[in-house]
Amino acid sequence: MSLIKSFFNSPYTFWGILTLPAIPMVIGLTSGDPEAVHQLLHPTGEFAARFMIIAMMITPLMMLFKGWRGPRWLMKRRRYLGVAAFGYALAHTILYLVDEGAVAFSGGEMSKLYIWSGWLAFLIFLPLAVTSTDGWVRKLGPRWKTLQRGVYGAAVLTLLHWAALHDWGGVGAAMVHFVPLIALETYRLVYNVRRRRVRVSI
């Protein structure tokens, strides 16, 4: 039993789970299919968003289900989820650049809402991923949490990026993923406001 517990608590096991979606992607890229790069644009972007959303849902889930161990277990691995989200976002960006070539930096392309919102989201992700190590957490101290709040801006931009795809044809898929997060963050906001009011009244 202890071996099973150690296996599931191992960070290597969790990293293995996070890399599972990448396996068929790598197989696809090495298959020789000329359309593989283009076909992987959506899966890489979707998993980047999914892991970001899961990471952001952990705190409100802990508040909502105080006696449930699941959110606490995930909380200890939240940084892993954030780094995985960035990894898939990086793959998404690289594949986009390979697929589009020089067109990716043209004025017509960069002026599109779903393009510049995606770039901004990625640029916000970059410092969050770089400072995700224990060393940076210690070095930045309280400023680390302030920096990490930038993920909210990245989330809004990611939602715009996804929803605006194909002349706003991505709205449905984006909302399916983001509505649970929006609901949980709304609960978190209401909970914190009520708690402050109780403290003031006391």
DRENNUKE-722872 format. One record per atom (N, C-alpha, C): residue in one letter; atom name; x, y, z. Coordinates in steps of 0.1 Angstrom, whole numbers, plus 2048, in hexadecimal, padded with zeros to 3 digits. Layout:
res|atom|xx|yy|zz
A|CA|X|Y|Z
...
END
This chain:
res|atom|xx|yy|zz
M|N|808|7F4|800
M|CA|800|800|800
M|C|809|80D|800
S|N|814|80C|808
S|CA|81C|818|809
S|C|823|81A|7FB
L|N|826|80F|7F4
L|CA|82C|811|7E7
L|C|823|818|7DD
I|N|816|814|7DE
I|CA|80C|81A|7D5
I|C|80B|829|7D8
K|N|80A|82C|7E5
K|CA|809|83A|7EA
K|C|815|842|7E5
S|N|821|83C|7E7
S|CA|82D|843|7E3
S|C|82D|846|7D4
F|N|828|83C|7CC
F|CA|828|83D|7BE
F|C|81F|849|7B9
F|N|813|84A|7BF
F|CA|80A|854|7BC
F|C|80E|862|7C1
N|N|816|862|7CC
N|CA|81A|86F|7D2
N|C|828|873|7CB
S|N|82E|86B|7C3
S|CA|83A|86F|7BD
S|C|838|87A|7B2
P|N|841|884|7B3
P|CA|83F|88E|7A8
P|C|842|889|79A
Y|N|84A|87E|799
Y|CA|84C|878|78C
Y|C|840|872|786
T|N|837|86C|78F
T|CA|82B|867|78A
T|C|822|872|785
F|N|821|87D|78C
F|CA|819|888|788
F|C|81E|88E|77B
W|N|82B|88F|77A
W|CA|830|894|76D
W|C|82D|88B|762
G|N|82D|87E|765
G|CA|82A|874|75B
G|C|81C|876|756
I|N|813|879|75F
I|CA|805|87B|75B
I|C|804|888|753
L|N|80B|892|756
L|CA|80A|89F|74F
L|C|810|89E|741
T|N|819|894|73F
T|CA|81F|893|732
T|C|818|889|729
L|N|80E|882|72E
L|CA|807|878|726
L|C|801|87E|719
P|N|7FB|88A|71A
P|CA|7F5|88F|70E
P|C|800|892|703
A|N|80C|894|707
A|CA|817|897|6FD
A|C|81B|88B|6F5
I|N|819|87F|6FB
I|CA|81E|873|6F4
I|C|818|872|6E6
P|N|80A|872|6E4
P|CA|805|871|6D6
P|C|809|87D|6CE
M|N|80B|889|6D4
M|CA|810|894|6CD
M|C|81E|892|6C6
V|N|826|88D|6CE
V|CA|834|88A|6C9
V|C|834|87F|6BE
I|N|82B|875|6C1
I|CA|82A|86A|6B7
I|C|824|870|6A9
G|N|81B|87A|6AB
G|CA|816|880|69F
G|C|820|888|697
L|N|829|88F|69F
L|CA|833|898|699
L|C|83D|88F|692
T|N|840|883|697
T|CA|84A|87B|691
T|C|844|871|687
S|N|837|872|684
S|CA|831|869|67A
S|C|834|86C|66C
G|N|839|878|669
G|CA|83B|87C|65B
G|C|82F|883|655
D|N|824|884|65C
D|CA|818|88B|657
D|C|81B|89A|655
P|N|81A|89F|649
P|CA|81C|8AD|646
P|C|813|8B7|64E
E|N|807|8B1|652
E|CA|7FD|8B9|659
E|C|7FE|8B8|668
A|N|808|8B1|66D
A|CA|809|8AE|67B
A|C|80A|8BB|683
V|N|813|8C4|67F
V|CA|815|8D0|686
V|C|808|8D8|687
H|N|801|8DA|67D
H|CA|7F5|8E1|67D
H|C|7EA|8DA|686
Q|N|7EA|8CD|685
Q|CA|7E0|8C6|68C
Q|C|7E2|8C6|69B
L|N|7EF|8C9|69F
L|CA|7F2|8C9|6AE
L|C|7F0|8D6|6B4
L|N|7ED|8E0|6AC
L|CA|7EC|8EE|6B2
L|C|7E1|8EE|6BC
H|N|7D5|8E9|6B9
H|CA|7CA|8E9|6C3
H|C|7CC|8E0|6CF
P|N|7D1|8D4|6CE
P|CA|7D3|8CC|6DA
P|C|7DD|8D2|6E3
T|N|7E8|8D7|6DE
T|CA|7F2|8DD|6E7
T|C|7EC|8E9|6EE
G|N|7E5|8F1|6E7
G|CA|7DF|8FD|6ED
G|C|7D4|8F9|6F7
E|N|7CC|8EF|6F4
E|CA|7C2|8EB|6FD
E|C|7C8|8E5|70A
F|N|7D2|8DD|70A
F|CA|7D8|8D8|716
F|C|7DF|8E3|71E
A|N|7E4|8ED|717
A|CA|7EA|8F8|71F
A|C|7DF|8FF|727
A|N|7D4|901|721
A|CA|7C9|908|728
A|C|7C3|8FF|733
R|N|7C2|8F2|730
R|CA|7BC|8E8|73A
R|C|7C4|8E8|746
F|N|7D1|8E7|745
F|CA|7DA|8E6|751
F|C|7DA|8F3|758
M|N|7DA|8FE|751
M|CA|7D9|90B|758
M|C|7CC|90C|760
I|N|7C1|908|75A
I|CA|7B4|909|760
I|C|7B4|900|76D
I|N|7B9|8F4|76C
I|CA|7B9|8EA|777
I|C|7C1|8F1|783
A|N|7CD|8F7|77F
A|CA|7D5|8FD|789
A|C|7CE|908|790
M|N|7C6|910|789
M|CA|7BF|91B|78E
M|C|7B3|917|797
M|N|7AD|90B|794
M|CA|7A1|906|79B
M|C|7A4|901|7A8
I|N|7B1|8FE|7AB
I|CA|7B4|8F7|7B8
I|C|7B1|8FE|7C4
T|N|7B4|90B|7C5
T|CA|7B1|913|7D1
T|C|7A3|914|7D4
P|N|79A|918|7CA
P|CA|78C|918|7CD
P|C|786|90B|7D0
L|N|78B|900|7CA
L|CA|787|8F2|7CE
L|C|78A|8EF|7DC
M|N|796|8F3|7E1
M|CA|799|8F1|7EF
M|C|790|8F8|7F8
M|N|78B|904|7F4
M|CA|782|90C|7FC
M|C|774|906|7FC
L|N|770|900|7F1
L|CA|763|8FB|7EF
L|C|762|8ED|7F6
F|N|76C|8E5|7F4
F|CA|76C|8D7|7FA
F|C|777|8D6|804
K|N|775|8DC|810
K|CA|780|8DD|81A
K|C|784|8D0|820
G|N|77B|8C6|81F
G|CA|77F|8B9|825
G|C|784|8AF|81A
W|N|785|8B3|80E
W|CA|789|8AA|803
W|C|798|8AB|801
R|N|79F|8A0|800
R|CA|7AE|89F|7FF
R|C|7B2|8A3|7F1
G|N|7AA|8A0|7E7
G|CA|7AD|8A2|7D9
G|C|7B4|8B0|7D6
P|N|7AC|8BB|7D9
P|CA|7B2|8C8|7D7
P|C|7BF|8CB|7DE
R|N|7C0|8C5|7EA
R|CA|7CD|8C7|7F2
R|C|7D8|8C0|7EB
W|N|7D5|8B4|7E6
W|CA|7DF|8AC|7DF
W|C|7E4|8B3|7D2
L|N|7DA|8B9|7CB
L|CA|7DE|8C1|7BF
L|C|7E5|8CE|7C3
M|N|7E2|8D4|7CE
M|CA|7E9|8E0|7D2
M|C|7F8|8DF|7D3
K|N|7FC|8D3|7D8
K|CA|80A|8D0|7DA
K|C|811|8CF|7CC
R|N|809|8CD|7C2
R|CA|80E|8CB|7B4
R|C|80A|8D6|7AA
R|N|805|8E1|7B0
R|CA|800|8EC|7A7
R|C|80A|8F2|79E
R|N|816|8F3|7A3
R|CA|821|8F9|79B
R|C|824|8F0|78F
Y|N|823|8E2|792
Y|CA|825|8D9|787
Y|C|81B|8DB|77B
L|N|80F|8DD|77F
L|CA|804|8E0|776
L|C|807|8ED|76E
G|N|80C|8F7|775
G|CA|80F|904|76E
G|C|81A|902|764
V|N|825|8FB|768
V|CA|830|8F9|75F
V|C|82B|8F0|753
A|N|823|8E6|756
A|CA|81E|8DE|74B
A|C|815|8E7|741
A|N|80D|8F0|747
A|CA|805|8F9|73E
A|C|80E|901|735
F|N|819|906|73B
F|CA|823|90E|733
F|C|829|905|729
G|N|82D|8F9|72C
G|CA|833|8F0|723
G|C|82B|8EE|716
Y|N|81E|8EB|718
Y|CA|815|8E9|70D
Y|C|812|8F6|706
A|N|812|902|70D
A|CA|811|90F|706
A|C|81D|912|6FE
L|N|829|90E|703
L|CA|835|910|6FB
L|C|835|907|6EE
A|N|831|8FB|6F0
A|CA|82F|8F2|6E4
A|C|825|8F8|6DA
H|N|81A|8FD|6DF
H|CA|810|903|6D7
H|C|816|90F|6CF
T|N|81E|917|6D6
T|CA|824|923|6CF
T|C|82E|91F|6C5
I|N|836|915|6C8
I|CA|840|911|6BE
I|C|83A|90B|6B2
L|N|830|902|6B4
L|CA|829|8FC|6A9
L|C|822|907|6A0
Y|N|81C|911|6A7
Y|CA|816|91C|69F
Y|C|820|923|696
L|N|82C|926|69C
L|CA|836|92D|694
L|C|83B|924|689
V|N|83D|917|68B
V|CA|841|90E|681
V|C|836|90D|676
D|N|82A|90D|67A
D|CA|81F|90B|670
D|C|81D|918|668
E|N|81E|923|66E
E|CA|81C|930|667
E|C|828|936|661
G|N|834|933|666
G|CA|840|939|661
G|C|841|948|663
A|N|846|94F|659
A|CA|847|95E|65A
A|C|83A|965|65B
V|N|82F|95E|656
V|CA|822|964|657
V|C|81E|967|665
A|N|823|95F|66F
A|CA|81F|961|67D
A|C|823|96F|682
F|N|82C|976|67C
F|CA|831|983|681
F|C|82C|98E|678
S|N|823|98B|66E
S|CA|81E|995|665
S|C|814|99E|66D
G|N|812|9AA|668
G|CA|809|9B3|66E
G|C|7FA|9AE|66E
G|N|7F7|9A8|663
G|CA|7E9|9A3|662
G|C|7E6|998|66C
E|N|7F0|98F|66E
E|CA|7EF|984|678
E|C|7EF|989|686
M|N|7F8|992|689
M|CA|7F9|997|697
M|C|7EE|99F|69B
S|N|7E7|9A5|692
S|CA|7DB|9AE|695
S|C|7CF|9A6|699
K|N|7CF|999|697
K|CA|7C3|991|69A
K|C|7C2|98F|6A9
L|N|7B6|990|6AE
L|CA|7B3|98F|6BC
L|C|7B8|982|6C2
Y|N|7B5|977|6BB
Y|CA|7B9|96A|6C0
Y|C|7C8|967|6C0
I|N|7CF|96F|6B8
I|CA|7DE|96E|6B7
I|C|7E4|976|6C2
W|N|7E1|983|6C3
W|CA|7E8|98B|6CD
W|C|7E4|988|6DB
S|N|7D8|983|6DD
S|CA|7D4|97F|6EA
S|C|7DC|972|6EE
G|N|7DE|969|6E5
G|CA|7E6|95D|6E7
G|C|7F5|961|6EB
W|N|7FA|96A|6E3
W|CA|808|96E|6E6
W|C|809|975|6F4
L|N|800|97D|6F7
L|CA|800|984|704
L|C|7FF|97A|710
A|N|7F6|970|70E
A|CA|7F5|965|718
A|C|802|95E|71A
F|N|809|95B|70E
F|CA|815|953|70F
F|C|820|95C|716
L|N|820|969|713
L|CA|82B|971|719
L|C|828|973|728
I|N|81C|972|72D
I|CA|819|972|73B
I|C|81D|965|741
F|N|81B|95A|73A
F|CA|81F|94D|73F
F|C|82E|94B|741
L|N|835|952|739
L|CA|844|950|739
L|C|84B|953|746
P|N|849|95F|74C
P|CA|84F|961|759
P|C|849|958|764
L|N|83D|954|763
L|CA|837|94C|76D
L|C|83D|93E|76D
A|N|841|939|761
A|CA|847|92C|760
A|C|856|92D|765
V|N|85D|938|761
V|CA|86B|939|765
V|C|86C|93A|774
T|N|863|940|77B
T|CA|864|942|789
T|C|85D|937|791
S|N|85A|92C|78B
S|CA|853|921|792
S|C|85B|918|79A
T|N|868|91A|79A
T|CA|871|911|7A2
T|C|872|916|7B1
D|N|876|90D|7B9
D|CA|877|910|7C8
D|C|880|91B|7CA
G|N|88B|91C|7C2
G|CA|895|927|7C4
G|C|88F|935|7C2
W|N|887|936|7B7
W|CA|880|942|7B4
W|C|875|946|7BF
V|N|86E|93C|7C4
V|CA|864|93E|7CE
V|C|86B|944|7DA
R|N|876|93E|7DE
R|CA|87E|944|7EA
R|C|883|952|7E7
K|N|888|954|7DB
K|CA|88F|960|7D7
K|C|884|96C|7D7
L|N|879|969|7D1
L|CA|86E|974|7D0
L|C|866|976|7DC
G|N|865|96B|7E5
G|CA|85D|96D|7F1
G|C|84F|970|7EE
P|N|849|97A|7F5
P|CA|83B|97D|7F3
P|C|838|982|7E5
R|N|842|987|7DE
R|CA|840|98C|7D0
R|C|83D|981|7C7
W|N|841|974|7CA
W|CA|83E|969|7C1
W|C|82F|967|7BF
K|N|827|968|7CA
K|CA|819|966|7C9
K|C|813|972|7C1
T|N|818|97E|7C3
T|CA|813|989|7BB
T|C|816|987|7AC
L|N|822|982|7A9
L|CA|825|97F|79B
L|C|81C|974|795
Q|N|819|96A|79D
Q|CA|811|95F|798
Q|C|803|963|796
R|N|7FE|96E|79B
R|CA|7F1|972|799
R|C|7EF|976|78A
G|N|7FA|978|783
G|CA|7F9|97B|775
G|C|7F2|970|76D
V|N|7F1|965|773
V|CA|7EA|95A|76C
V|C|7DB|95D|769
Y|N|7D5|966|771
Y|CA|7C7|96A|76E
Y|C|7C6|972|761
G|N|7D0|97A|75F
G|CA|7D1|981|752
G|C|7D3|978|746
A|N|7DC|96E|749
A|CA|7DE|964|73E
A|C|7D2|95C|73C
A|N|7CA|959|746
A|CA|7BE|951|744
A|C|7B4|958|73C
V|N|7B2|965|73E
V|CA|7A8|96D|737
V|C|7AD|96E|728
L|N|7BA|970|726
L|CA|7BF|971|718
L|C|7BE|963|711
T|N|7C0|958|719
T|CA|7BF|94B|713
T|C|7B0|948|70F
L|N|7A7|94D|717
L|CA|799|94B|714
L|C|795|953|707
L|N|79A|95F|706
L|CA|798|967|6F9
L|C|79F|960|6ED
H|N|7AB|95C|6EF
H|CA|7B2|955|6E5
H|C|7AB|949|6DF
W|N|7A5|941|6E8
W|CA|79E|935|6E4
W|C|791|938|6DE
A|N|789|941|6E5
A|CA|77C|944|6E0
A|C|77C|94B|6D3
A|N|786|953|6D0
A|CA|786|95B|6C3
A|C|78B|953|6B7
L|N|78F|947|6B9
L|CA|794|93F|6AE
L|C|789|93C|6A4
H|N|78C|93C|697
H|CA|783|939|68C
H|C|777|942|68D
D|N|779|94F|68E
D|CA|76E|959|68F
D|C|764|956|69A
W|N|76A|954|6A6
W|CA|763|952|6B2
W|C|75C|944|6B2
G|N|761|93B|6AA
G|CA|75C|92D|6AA
G|C|761|925|6B6
G|N|76A|92B|6BE
G|CA|770|923|6C9
G|C|769|927|6D6
V|N|75E|92F|6D6
V|CA|758|933|6E2
V|C|753|927|6EA
G|N|74C|91E|6E3
G|CA|746|912|6EA
G|C|750|90A|6F2
A|N|75B|906|6EB
A|CA|766|8FE|6F1
A|C|76D|905|6FC
A|N|76F|912|6FA
A|CA|776|91A|704
A|C|76D|91B|711
M|N|760|91D|70F
M|CA|757|91F|71B
M|C|756|912|723
V|N|755|907|71B
V|CA|755|8FA|722
V|C|760|8F8|72C
H|N|76C|8FD|728
H|CA|778|8FB|731
H|C|778|906|73C
F|N|774|912|738
F|CA|776|91E|741
F|C|76A|920|74B
V|N|75E|91C|748
V|CA|753|91E|750
V|C|755|918|75E
P|N|75A|90C|760
P|CA|75C|907|76D
P|C|766|90F|775
L|N|770|914|76E
L|CA|77A|91D|775
L|C|773|92A|779
I|N|76B|930|770
I|CA|764|93D|773
I|C|75B|93B|77F
A|N|754|930|77F
A|CA|74B|92D|78A
A|C|752|92C|798
L|N|75D|924|798
L|CA|765|923|7A4
L|C|76B|930|7A9
E|N|770|938|79F
E|CA|776|944|7A3
E|C|76C|94E|7A8
T|N|760|94D|7A3
T|CA|755|955|7A8
T|C|751|951|7B7
Y|N|751|944|7B9
Y|CA|74F|93F|7C6
Y|C|75A|944|7D0
R|N|766|943|7CB
R|CA|771|948|7D3
R|C|770|956|7D7
L|N|76C|95F|7CD
L|CA|76B|96D|7D0
L|C|760|970|7DA
V|N|754|969|7D8
V|CA|749|96B|7E1
V|C|74D|967|7EF
Y|N|754|95B|7F0
Y|CA|758|956|7FD
Y|C|761|960|804
N|N|76B|965|7FD
N|CA|774|96F|803
N|C|76E|97C|807
V|N|764|980|7FF
V|CA|75D|98D|803
V|C|755|98A|810
R|N|74E|97F|810
R|CA|746|97C|81C
R|C|74F|97B|829
R|N|75A|974|827
R|CA|763|972|832
R|C|768|980|838
R|N|76B|989|82E
R|CA|770|996|832
R|C|765|99E|83A
R|N|759|99D|835
R|CA|74E|9A3|83C
R|C|74C|99E|84A
V|N|74D|991|84C
V|CA|74C|98B|859
V|C|757|991|862
R|N|763|992|85D
R|CA|76E|997|865
R|C|76C|9A5|869
V|N|766|9AD|860
V|CA|764|9BB|863
V|C|759|9BD|86D
S|N|74E|9B4|86C
S|CA|743|9B5|876
S|C|747|9B1|884
I|N|751|9A8|884
I|CA|756|9A3|891
I|C|75F|9AE|898
END
